[in-house]
Structures are given as structure tokens and as C-alpha cells.
Amino acid sequence: MLRCARVLLLGLAAAAAAFVTGSIEAQSPVRVVKVVGDRHQLALRSDGSVIGWGTWGYGQLGPVSAIGVTTPWTDRPVAMDLPGKAVDVAAGDSTSYALLDDGTLWAWGDGRQGELGTGANPNLPRLSNSTPSMEYRGAERPVKVGIDQVAAIAAAGHTAVAILKDGTVSQWPRRRTAGGDPSFRPMAVPTLANVTQVSVGWSHVLARTADGMVWAWGSNAYGALGIEPKSEQPVLDPVPVPGVSNVAAVAAASDVSLVLKRDGTVWVWGSNGQAQFGNGQRTSHPSVGTTTVPQPVPGVTTAVAISAGTGRQVLVVLEDGTLRGWGNTDFGQIGAGVSGVPQPSVTTPKISGVRAVFAVGNNSYAVKTDGSFWGWGYGANGRWPFAAVTKLPAPVALP
């Protein structure tokens, strides 16, 4: 029970509740609370403001005319213009989301596949100063998603999932039947109740309930739902994941699922194509590199938080404030001082005193117990926050 009480990421709903009560807002000076995204990234700050950086061409970082750069990515963090204080954020492929302290949810950016949650968008204009190749279809400024009483939000790819304050879950876009047209407004996900956390991968979703059980739906092509048979045909409604219980946090990534149990162990199933199993191997062939059976990550026994981003790297915070990581580190995103060589076994990033960690695309970020903000991984000329290097394999302090 002691370790369970110390888990840092027990669910997005808990984080939102903490902010509303003022425990986060009371911190001074303004600190980063959470980082999400992939090609574009958002940071929630302790005063309820949100900043973003990265790719901007679909309005996912606000009005394109205000960005003021000709490169495909930003050279600085950009403040998001929201109609209130944010308590949670999420980012899809080119869409951004902010949950406000009044329980309303707002979205901006690409809406071509219904990501904005406002219904079909047949005639959204292309920006006057965008190039034809952008084929812009979205919203530069936040629009209200058609749902209220939201407690937490998660997104990846072209899918968004919200936990409501009554513990139920809504998703958009969502298909009613196999092969049917998707609804571009939030739809209730059946079966689920008392949900405390959701995690969205590119092709599947994990939900944790208050009793420590895990439910999954979406693609099971690589066994990420934890059931047989593996199939290209998506599972539309949640199914319980066999063999896991007493779960404190879930992390759905690309074709792989991970859970942090209350005893501090981490379990994984699905695809090992990026060495996400941490077992010393990297196996990507569908017939030998996948499993529906949850298995423990060797050597991890005192974890209190987990993040897997889009599935290339996995990072966990241990009880002593150090990190452990494994998986893909092409750009040094594990933070262990190595780049370009996969790390199939659990290794130690070069940072300590960590309170929270976020695996975000080809980057990773950490917030230390002193409130300082650190990052590592992919960089590019003129691209914030790593403008001077293309690979940063060890953490550095960020402004």
C-alpha cells in the first residue's frame, strides 16, 4: 500500500483533481506539470497555461500567421490562447486538446478525420497563407468539443478519449459497427465504469478501472489487447485483459501495451519491434516478436511511474527518483548517453531526483523534485528546445 500511495501517475483524473483543489496551482514559480505529443508537443504548466512547440502547419499550435517562421517547426515555445485555466492536455497527430477547470474540453488543429469532436467538418477552409501541400482542414483557435463534465483527456494519432467525472468514457471518432462510418462527435464507450486512467496508442486504447483491472480495445494485430486471436480486424468494444490485476497505471503505445502494478513491477505485451519488452531482445517479426501474454520487465521492481509515448522508448521512475529506460534510442531519447543503438535491456538514464517523466515522440522530458525541467533526444537546427544538436543522448536543463 505504501508504494501504491507513492505512484506518481495514478491516472489523469487524479492529476486534474489535484489541480482543481489548488495543490498544483499553489506552486511558485510556474512549473511544467505534464508534457504530451509527438511531432508537436504541449506542456501544461502549474498556473493552468499551456505552451507548445514542434510542427504547426495545421493550426495545432494556434494561428499559423503568429508562428512567424518558415521552417516546418517552431524555434521557440508558443503560448496557447485558451478560454480558461487548463488542468489536462493531450495531443494527437496534428490536433491539440485542453481540459479546463470547469470540465469543458477544447480542441484545435487538424479536424479532417473528426479529431475536433464537433461533428463532420465538410468545408473547413485552407489557410490563406498555407501552401497547397498542407491541404489544411482544421481550426487555428480552440473550439469546444461536444462533451461536458470531463475529468481527463488522452489522445494519439487521430483518436481522442475522455474520462467523464462519473467514471465513464467517451471516444471520437468512433465506429458504431465494423466497417461502419465513424461518428465525429464523442460517443460513450460501452461496458466501462469507474475508469481512473486511459492511455491511447496509435491503434488501440487501454483503460484502468478503480479496482486495478485493465480493459482494451482497437487493433489486436500484434496482440496489444492481450487476447487471442491476433487479428487485423479491430475490436470495437472493450475487453478485459487477462492476466493483469492490481494495476496502478497503464501505457498504450504503438502495437504494445504496458502496465505498472502496485507492487512496483512493470508488465508488457504486444509487439517487441522496438525492444519495448526490456528482455534483452528486439524481435519484430509478427510470428515470433509478439505475444498476448503479459510478461514482467526484468529487473524493474520499484517503479512508481511509467511513460511509453508513441512506443519507441519506455521510461519509468523508481522510488529513489532515478530512471530506468529501454527500447529505441536512435536520437538518444532514453537518456543513457547512447544514441543510434537500441537498448533492449533495462538501462539507467543520466539523471536523478526525478518526480515525473514523459516519453514524447523522439524526445523525453523529466520534472525533478525541485521543479526543474529537463529534456533529451531529437534535435534540429533552429528547432526548440534542442536547436544546436541533432542527437542529445543525455538530459539537459531546459528554460
Steps between C-alpha positions, in 0.01 A plus 500: 500500500790737566632464148153538356461829685824623347415428138538829318272435207201320642281646226420818320185548701699512823735759353207715390340477844825604668513812286144600573559482873788741462789273600670550164395859446649596833850416379727794424661578266313357200609141432441246227247240615458278195634461144319322216526459123718369221567718197358793695521516876303674774594579857246565776633742760411540865312828445261335252671638191608286206798545269585304187778445249582285197303470175230763455360480145145393589440757771582256782713773661254779436476755217755424231557868428622550857769232485726720288740235370547342158625165626249216564560529875519776759817663628348581842211394725169656401230594753158347430206742518244314713165619640594398855746312719604156377525199732592240237631488144531245220637497147412292198690490173418860408227587751525651849266471799464689827270412789401808699426518871127538429487152342475622141730364231648702215679391183690666219702391198425235240136388481488311171427167669270634769773562757340826619197317634258760365337290228579466131717777355419505128602856412781607731711749305864476414702780657555792267874499563546122497641305211282269287695202630362564850138453392403655830181374661473604860468780752773746596320604816350272764149373434285334765479123473142372522532360852487633857592386852839374382754379757794406275603487134742282300574483128733355238491482123148595395320376813401679820352346814355684799420380851187664635455595862260209550774252403364421153698546178428668166699474176515677164505424219339165581337235282168355612543182297781326312538670163249769593553873472662657805325754717687830515339589831593339832327166551474306823723192512284212627573271794739732682436649845715641781783577257790689657749514210508453124798477267468525121742340255498549125266205453364389839388631839556381857277594793568441868211469741498580872530132591837477321370310196584588137272513197610532137354562155619581147753313288617159614721428200804458726322385814492839672153427641633196682251259343501235230473485209718776363306663220508800267128548568473751786315416820246781535389453861721459809612155610667419833871425469564154650787448738538850641363639827597745774599750230598855598557647151469405132699602191380423148747564221538384140393132496622448857338525844662550839371518855656606827376283783453614857794285608738708285543249216438577132331254264486512120335324205443557128787580259868502593600668175673788677638290789220624729498172697830585670600133491825538305343425162352695211263282298270657243376210290126451569533126553785516752518855633150536642306355790158540656630378836612773743857447617711685757779733398816351655654689790229764547350455847466847656342711226259778598424654157512391135494666158523341156405781262445371148673173582862549403642543849375409845596693813412438864566692820622293794431561869842659546437761227726340240380386157519176308448481126506259209403478133586722203756773555583610144525860617605430858146517633569251780751745647768246590772670293449272199340572162449299182514163676182338640502428872313168533594461866407731786755780534544809721453852356745763623266689731380472859258672735214449250136553592336433159615382158344534154599298191383727216572394142876498446551714811475441871441749779521489877394721788726478802390522860636856510261592214771534234419387145738274305502350151697284257472321164432639151610847393531700179647827384275781619253268671421566866608376751800320346600735221876438506512121482328221308549240772510575870560170682518643854257728688553877508314765697245697298379857553 
